Amino acid sequence: MNFPAIGRTSRKERRKLWPTHKDGKAPPVRRRGERLEARVTAEQKALIEHAAALEGRSITDFVLTSVQDAAKRAIAEHEVIQLSVKDSKAFVEALLNPREPSKKMRERAAAYVARYGDQ
């Protein structure tokens, strides 16, 4: 299965299509200094080529954009805590009206201070 990329243009043709700055020059080309490599099956490659062609993008652009979006989602899922309304109320209530520490908690805190000091 082979899906040719749609909309491929040469560097010279792209320069003609790019918007220019006020001084009439084309915007600077962003240099990519790092490299990623991946081995894929023939079916995976065909699927990616087909998807890129449908969007009129290069395989590289399609893959990089897709991977970057997935990376941002993964980071957000690990950095952002989302609580339900019920959980949010319980959290705020615990902050505003904390319970007294139990005997076991006080003992553990004292053991920590004895071991590591009161930092």
Buried (B, 14 or more C-beta within 10 A) or exposed (E): EEBEBEEEEEEEEEEEEEEEEEEEEEEEEEEEEEEEEEEEEEEEBBBBBBBBBEBEBBBEEBBBEEEEEEEEEEEEEEEEEEEEEEEEEEEEEEEEEEEEEEEEEEEEEEEEEEEEEEE
